[in-house]
Amino acid sequence: MTMQMVRELGEAAHLAARALALVVPEVKNRALMAIADALWNGRAEILSANEIDLAEARLQHHSSAVLDRLALDERRIEKMAAGVRQVAALSDPVGEITRMWPRPNGLLVGRMRVPLGVIGVIYEARPGVTADAAALCLKSGNAVILKGGREAIRSNRVISSLLADAAMGSGLPKGCVAFIDSVDREAVTHLLQLSGLVDLIIPRGGEELIRAVQRTSTIPILAHDKGLCHTYVDEGADLVMAEEIAFNAKVDRPGVCNAMESLLVHERVAPLFLPRIVGRLQEAGVEIRGCPRTRALVQGIVSAAEVDWDTEYLDLILSVKVVGSFEEAVAHIAAHGSGLAEAIVTADHSRAMRFLREVDAGAVFVNASTRFTDGGEFGMGAEMGISTQKLHARGPVGLTELTCEKFIVMGDGQVRDSTK
């Protein structure tokens, strides 16, 4: 029954995607505004379902990071609705002609943006993803099949129902927003086998989920891998600025992928900077795991093991390393970073430019917190996740990244001469 249900959703979404690709921006925007209103007007129902999900998650002893991602309140629902409205206000990429050039034979060759088709989104305890994913897919002309985690099944059920009703009530095709209402693990496997009906899979969650999807899927994947973000405090950095950036990057929301997991500090500023920042972080409840040079400068902290440099804590834990040079910091990031986001705090412009060029990540920051790695913060509205791969999109995935380009060719009777 699960296999049949998932396939039927895929077939309906495939048909819906063909119709949705032709919907004019005004109709899509009207639907998105109706969706935003539906989320806010349905907040009592959403919160009631979320309360049950949270209670069950606590009984099952889920981590504080999972509980934080799962929890909804009026502020988060308001932000969810605001994100949908922001997507409605963005330029529609569908049909955009990005370039045209003439050929010697008089042909005009160009590229036009078109929807991908049907996008399957697999995610864990993040009910906010339900609205973000639907809004971005609909605006970019794609149908979406949503498969949330067991932890948020009730919240996602209510949210997806509100989304689908508002979308269809505004003139969008039936099946354009589908929700796999099942906690059966096989439902994910069935979704991943819908090659020919689903065009792209976007998994959002822990490393175990990503690897499982990569092993099983017959459909192309846009992977949101783990976030192992570094902040490097360079010699000569404004240490007041560095302290604020590092504190925000670790403490603001430690359970999210763009939080800092490792702090690198140049040896020339470490004696002054580390006692200040470590003391402040410890007051906020952060456990510090330091290299030998860090422990020599600040007493009473845990020794960092080699595994710490490769660990995404998603918690109030931070690994700290003193480095001897800019080059050592960049080499450490290259060896241990996950490619999501990296930051430098420096007053040296040339070094800042080197960091931007030499550090390989989806987002690279100068004098700012890695916590800004987010589609909304980048002016993209909501996001589908943060791609840590290089094909076909990298960094926060917004509207443009949910389209591809096709070639368009305009002529006035040209035929090819096969003798040339």
C-alpha positions as CSV (number, residue, x, y, z in Angstrom):
1,M,0.0,0.0,0.0
2,T,2.9,2.4,0.8
3,M,4.5,1.8,-2.6
4,Q,1.2,2.4,-4.4
5,M,0.5,5.5,-2.4
6,V,3.9,7.0,-3.1
7,R,3.7,6.1,-6.8
8,E,0.3,7.7,-7.1
9,L,1.6,10.9,-5.5
10,G,4.5,10.9,-8.0
11,E,2.2,10.4,-11.0
12,A,0.0,13.2,-9.9
13,A,2.9,15.5,-9.2
14,H,4.4,14.7,-12.7
15,L,1.1,15.8,-14.3
16,A,0.9,18.9,-12.1
17,A,4.4,19.9,-12.9
18,R,3.6,20.1,-16.6
19,A,0.7,22.5,-15.9
20,L,2.5,24.5,-13.3
21,A,5.4,25.3,-15.6
22,L,3.0,27.3,-17.7
23,V,1.3,29.2,-14.8
24,V,2.0,33.0,-15.0
25,P,3.8,34.7,-12.2
26,E,0.7,36.6,-11.0
27,V,-1.2,33.4,-10.3
28,K,1.8,31.8,-8.5
29,N,2.3,34.9,-6.4
30,R,-1.4,35.0,-5.5
31,A,-1.2,31.4,-4.4
32,L,1.9,32.1,-2.2
33,M,0.1,35.0,-0.5
34,A,-2.8,32.7,0.2
35,I,-0.4,30.1,1.6
36,A,1.1,32.6,3.9
37,D,-2.3,33.7,5.2
38,A,-3.3,30.0,5.7
39,L,-0.2,29.3,7.8
40,W,-0.9,32.3,10.1
41,N,-4.7,31.7,10.3
42,G,-4.0,28.0,11.0
43,R,-1.4,28.6,13.7
44,A,-3.6,27.2,16.5
45,E,-4.0,23.9,14.7
46,I,-0.3,23.8,13.8
47,L,0.8,24.5,17.4
48,S,-1.6,21.9,18.8
49,A,-0.1,19.2,16.5
50,N,3.5,20.4,17.2
51,E,2.9,20.2,20.9
52,I,2.1,16.5,20.5
53,D,5.2,15.9,18.3
54,L,7.4,17.7,20.9
55,A,6.0,15.6,23.8
56,E,6.6,12.4,22.0
57,A,10.1,13.5,21.0
58,R,11.0,14.3,24.7
59,L,9.7,10.8,25.7
60,Q,12.1,9.3,23.2
61,H,14.9,11.4,24.6
62,H,15.8,13.2,21.4
63,S,18.7,15.7,21.6
64,S,18.3,19.4,22.4
65,A,19.3,20.1,18.8
66,V,16.4,18.0,17.5
67,L,14.0,19.5,19.9
68,D,15.0,23.0,18.9
69,R,14.6,22.3,15.2
70,L,11.2,20.6,15.9
71,A,9.7,23.2,18.1
72,L,7.3,25.8,16.7
73,D,5.8,28.9,18.4
74,E,3.8,31.9,17.1
75,R,7.0,33.7,16.3
76,R,8.4,30.9,14.2
77,I,5.1,30.5,12.4
78,E,5.0,34.2,11.7
79,K,8.5,33.9,10.3
80,M,7.5,31.0,8.2
81,A,4.6,32.9,6.7
82,A,6.9,36.0,6.2
83,G,9.3,33.7,4.3
84,V,6.6,32.6,1.9
85,R,5.6,36.3,1.3
86,Q,9.3,37.1,0.6
87,V,9.4,34.4,-2.0
88,A,6.3,35.8,-3.6
89,A,8.0,39.2,-3.8
90,L,11.0,37.8,-5.6
91,S,11.5,37.9,-9.4
92,D,10.2,34.9,-11.1
93,P,13.1,33.1,-12.8
94,V,10.9,30.9,-15.1
95,G,11.1,32.0,-18.8
96,E,14.1,34.4,-18.1
97,I,16.4,34.5,-21.2
98,T,19.8,34.8,-19.7
99,R,21.8,35.3,-22.8
100,M,21.4,35.6,-26.6
101,W,24.2,35.6,-29.2
102,P,24.3,35.6,-33.0
103,R,25.9,33.0,-35.2
104,P,27.5,33.8,-38.6
105,N,24.6,32.0,-40.4
106,G,22.1,34.4,-38.8
107,L,20.9,32.0,-36.1
108,L,20.2,33.5,-32.6
109,V,21.2,31.1,-29.9
110,G,20.3,31.7,-26.3
111,R,19.4,30.2,-22.9
112,M,16.1,30.2,-21.1
113,R,15.4,29.3,-17.5
114,V,12.8,26.5,-17.0
115,P,11.6,24.5,-14.0
116,L,13.2,21.2,-13.1
117,G,9.9,19.4,-12.9
118,V,9.1,17.4,-9.7
119,I,11.3,17.8,-6.6
120,G,11.3,15.4,-3.8
121,V,12.3,16.8,-0.4
122,I,13.3,14.4,2.4
123,Y,13.9,16.0,5.8
124,E,13.9,15.3,9.5
125,A,12.6,17.2,12.4
126,R,12.2,20.6,10.6
127,P,8.5,21.4,10.1
128,G,9.5,24.9,8.8
129,V,11.1,23.2,5.8
130,T,7.6,22.1,4.7
131,A,6.5,25.7,4.0
132,D,9.9,26.8,2.7
133,A,10.2,23.9,0.2
134,A,6.7,24.3,-1.1
135,A,7.0,28.1,-1.6
136,L,10.3,27.9,-3.5
137,C,9.1,24.9,-5.6
138,L,5.8,26.5,-6.6
139,K,7.4,29.9,-7.4
140,S,10.0,28.2,-9.6
141,G,7.3,26.2,-11.4
142,N,8.1,22.9,-9.8
143,A,5.7,20.4,-8.2
144,V,7.0,19.1,-4.8
145,I,6.7,15.9,-2.9
146,L,7.4,16.3,0.8
147,K,8.6,13.5,3.1
148,G,9.2,14.8,6.6
149,G,10.6,12.8,9.5
150,R,8.7,10.7,12.0
151,E,9.4,13.3,14.8
152,A,7.3,16.0,13.0
153,I,4.6,13.9,11.3
154,R,1.6,15.7,13.0
155,S,3.0,19.2,12.4
156,N,3.9,18.4,8.8
157,R,0.5,16.8,8.2
158,V,-1.3,20.0,9.2
159,I,1.1,22.4,7.5
160,S,1.1,20.5,4.2
161,S,-2.7,20.3,4.2
162,L,-3.0,24.1,4.6
163,L,-0.4,24.6,1.8
164,A,-2.2,22.2,-0.6
165,D,-5.6,23.6,0.0
166,A,-4.4,27.2,-0.4
167,A,-2.5,26.4,-3.6
168,M,-5.4,24.7,-5.3
169,G,-7.9,27.3,-4.0
170,S,-5.8,29.9,-5.8
171,G,-5.7,28.1,-9.2
172,L,-2.6,26.0,-9.0
173,P,-3.0,22.4,-10.3
174,K,-4.0,19.5,-8.1
175,G,-1.0,17.5,-6.9
176,C,1.5,20.3,-7.1
177,V,2.1,20.0,-3.3
178,A,2.1,16.4,-2.1
179,F,2.9,15.1,1.3
180,I,3.8,11.5,2.0
181,D,1.8,10.9,5.2
182,S,3.6,7.9,6.5
183,V,6.3,7.0,9.0
184,D,7.2,3.9,7.1
185,R,10.9,4.0,6.2
186,E,10.1,2.2,3.0
187,A,8.2,5.3,1.9
188,V,11.5,7.0,1.4
189,T,12.9,4.1,-0.6
190,H,9.8,4.1,-2.8
191,L,10.2,7.8,-3.4
192,L,13.8,7.4,-4.4
193,Q,12.9,4.8,-7.0
194,L,10.5,7.1,-8.9
195,S,12.9,7.9,-11.7
196,G,11.0,9.3,-14.6
197,L,8.4,10.9,-12.4
198,V,10.7,12.8,-9.9
199,D,13.5,14.9,-11.3
200,L,15.5,15.9,-8.3
201,I,15.8,14.7,-4.7
202,I,16.9,17.2,-2.0
203,P,17.7,15.5,1.4
204,R,18.0,17.7,4.5
205,G,19.1,16.2,7.7
206,G,21.9,14.4,9.4
207,E,24.9,12.6,7.8
208,E,23.2,9.2,8.2
209,L,20.1,10.4,6.2
210,I,22.3,11.9,3.4
211,R,24.4,8.8,3.0
212,A,21.3,6.5,3.0
213,V,19.7,8.6,0.2
214,Q,22.9,8.6,-1.8
215,R,23.1,4.8,-1.6
216,T,19.5,4.2,-2.6
217,S,18.4,6.9,-5.0
218,T,17.9,6.4,-8.8
219,I,17.2,10.1,-9.1
220,P,19.8,12.9,-9.1
221,I,20.5,14.4,-5.6
222,L,21.3,17.9,-4.4
223,A,22.9,17.1,-1.1
224,H,22.9,19.3,2.0
225,D,25.8,17.7,3.9
226,K,26.9,18.4,7.5
227,G,28.0,21.9,8.5
228,L,31.5,21.9,10.0
229,C,32.1,25.7,10.1
230,H,35.2,27.5,11.2
231,T,36.0,31.0,12.3
232,Y,39.6,32.1,12.0
233,V,40.8,35.1,14.0
234,D,43.8,36.5,12.2
235,E,46.7,38.4,13.6
236,G,45.8,42.1,13.8
237,A,42.1,41.4,13.9
238,D,39.7,43.7,15.8
239,L,39.4,41.5,18.9
240,V,36.2,43.1,20.1
241,M,34.7,42.4,16.7
242,A,36.1,38.8,16.7
243,E,34.7,38.1,20.1
244,E,31.2,39.2,19.1
245,I,31.4,37.2,15.8
246,A,32.7,34.0,17.5
247,F,30.2,34.2,20.3
248,N,27.3,34.7,17.9
249,A,28.5,31.9,15.6
250,K,28.6,29.4,18.4
251,V,25.9,30.4,20.9
252,D,23.0,32.0,18.8
253,R,21.6,28.6,17.7
254,P,24.2,25.8,18.2
255,G,21.9,23.1,16.8
256,V,21.9,24.4,13.2
257,C,24.3,23.6,10.3
258,N,25.7,27.2,10.0
259,A,26.9,27.4,13.6
260,M,30.6,27.5,14.3
261,E,32.1,24.2,15.4
262,S,35.8,25.1,15.4
263,L,37.6,28.3,16.3
264,L,41.1,29.0,14.9
265,V,43.2,31.7,16.5
266,H,46.5,33.1,15.3
267,E,49.3,32.6,17.8
268,R,50.1,36.4,18.0
269,V,46.6,37.3,19.3
270,A,45.8,34.1,21.1
271,P,47.2,35.1,24.5
272,L,45.0,38.2,24.7
273,F,41.9,36.8,22.8
274,L,41.5,33.3,24.1
275,P,41.0,34.0,27.8
276,R,38.3,36.6,26.9
277,I,36.3,34.5,24.5
278,V,36.7,31.2,26.3
279,G,35.5,32.8,29.6
280,R,32.5,34.3,27.8
281,L,31.6,31.1,26.0
282,Q,31.9,29.0,29.2
283,E,29.6,31.4,31.0
284,A,27.1,30.7,28.2
285,G,27.4,26.9,28.9
286,V,29.8,26.0,26.1
287,E,32.2,23.2,26.6
288,I,35.7,24.0,25.2
289,R,37.9,21.3,23.7
290,G,41.3,22.8,23.1
291,C,44.6,21.9,21.4
292,P,47.7,21.9,23.7
293,R,48.6,25.5,23.0
294,T,45.0,26.6,23.8
295,R,45.1,24.7,27.1
296,A,48.4,26.3,28.0
297,L,46.8,29.7,27.6
298,V,43.5,28.9,29.4
299,Q,43.3,26.6,32.3
300,G,40.6,24.0,33.0
301,I,39.5,23.1,29.5
302,V,39.1,19.7,28.0
303,S,41.8,18.3,25.6
304,A,40.7,18.1,22.0
305,A,41.1,14.7,20.4
306,E,41.8,14.3,16.7
307,V,38.2,13.4,16.1
308,D,37.0,16.7,17.4
309,W,38.3,18.5,14.4
310,D,35.9,16.5,12.2
311,T,32.9,16.6,14.5
312,E,29.7,18.6,13.9
313,Y,28.6,18.9,17.5
314,L,25.2,20.7,16.9
315,D,25.5,21.5,20.6
316,L,27.2,23.9,23.0
317,I,30.6,22.3,22.4
318,L,33.5,24.0,20.6
319,S,36.9,22.9,19.4
320,V,39.7,25.5,19.6
321,K,43.1,25.5,17.9
322,V,46.0,28.0,18.0
323,V,47.6,28.3,14.5
324,G,51.0,29.7,13.6
325,S,50.0,31.4,10.4
326,F,47.3,32.2,7.9
327,E,48.4,29.3,5.8
328,E,48.1,26.9,8.6
329,A,44.5,28.1,9.2
330,V,43.6,27.6,5.6
331,A,45.2,24.2,5.5
332,H,43.3,23.1,8.6
333,I,40.0,24.3,7.1
334,A,40.8,22.4,3.8
335,A,41.5,19.2,5.8
336,H,38.5,19.3,8.2
337,G,35.8,21.7,6.7
338,S,32.6,20.3,5.2
339,G,32.4,23.0,2.5
340,L,29.3,24.7,4.0
341,A,30.6,28.0,5.4
342,E,33.9,29.5,6.7
343,A,34.8,32.9,8.2
344,I,37.9,35.0,8.8
345,V,38.1,38.0,11.1
346,T,40.9,40.3,9.9
347,A,41.9,43.9,9.4
348,D,44.2,42.9,6.5
349,H,42.5,43.5,3.1
350,S,44.9,41.4,1.1
351,R,44.5,38.5,3.6
352,A,40.8,38.8,3.4
353,M,40.9,38.5,-0.4
354,R,43.2,35.5,-0.1
355,F,40.8,33.8,2.2
356,L,37.9,34.4,-0.2
357,R,40.0,32.9,-3.1
358,E,41.7,30.0,-1.3
359,V,39.0,28.7,1.0
360,D,36.7,26.2,-0.7
361,A,33.2,26.4,0.7
362,G,29.6,27.3,-0.4
363,A,29.8,30.6,1.5
364,V,33.0,32.4,2.7
365,F,32.7,35.3,5.1
366,V,35.0,38.2,6.0
367,N,34.3,39.9,9.4
368,A,30.9,38.3,9.8
369,S,29.3,35.3,11.5
370,T,28.8,32.1,9.6
371,R,25.2,32.2,11.0
372,F,24.3,34.4,8.1
373,T,24.6,31.4,5.8
374,D,20.9,31.3,4.9
375,G,18.8,32.0,1.9
376,G,16.6,34.5,3.7
377,E,19.6,36.4,5.0
378,F,21.1,36.5,1.5
379,G,17.9,38.1,0.1
380,M,16.8,34.9,-1.6
381,G,13.6,34.5,0.5
382,A,13.4,31.0,2.0
383,E,15.8,28.2,1.0
384,M,15.7,24.5,0.2
385,G,18.9,23.9,2.1
386,I,22.6,24.7,1.7
387,S,24.3,22.6,-1.0
388,T,27.8,21.4,-0.1
389,Q,28.3,19.9,-3.5
390,K,29.3,21.7,-6.7
391,L,26.7,20.3,-9.2
392,H,24.4,21.9,-10.1
393,A,24.1,24.4,-7.3
394,R,26.3,25.4,-4.3
395,G,25.5,27.2,-1.1
396,P,21.9,28.3,-0.2
397,V,19.5,26.9,-2.7
398,G,16.8,29.4,-3.8
399,L,14.6,30.0,-6.8
400,T,17.3,30.2,-9.5
401,E,18.9,26.9,-8.2
402,L,15.6,25.2,-8.7
403,T,15.6,25.9,-12.4
404,C,17.9,24.8,-15.2
405,E,18.6,26.3,-18.6
406,K,17.5,25.1,-22.0
407,F,19.0,26.4,-25.3
408,I,16.6,28.3,-27.5
409,V,17.5,28.9,-31.2
410,M,15.7,31.4,-33.4
411,G,16.2,31.4,-37.2
412,D,14.6,32.5,-40.5
413,G,14.9,29.3,-42.5
414,Q,18.5,28.2,-41.9
415,V,19.4,24.6,-42.7
416,R,22.7,22.9,-41.9
417,D,25.2,22.3,-44.7
418,S,26.6,18.8,-43.8
419,T,29.5,19.3,-46.3
420,K,31.1,21.9,-44.1
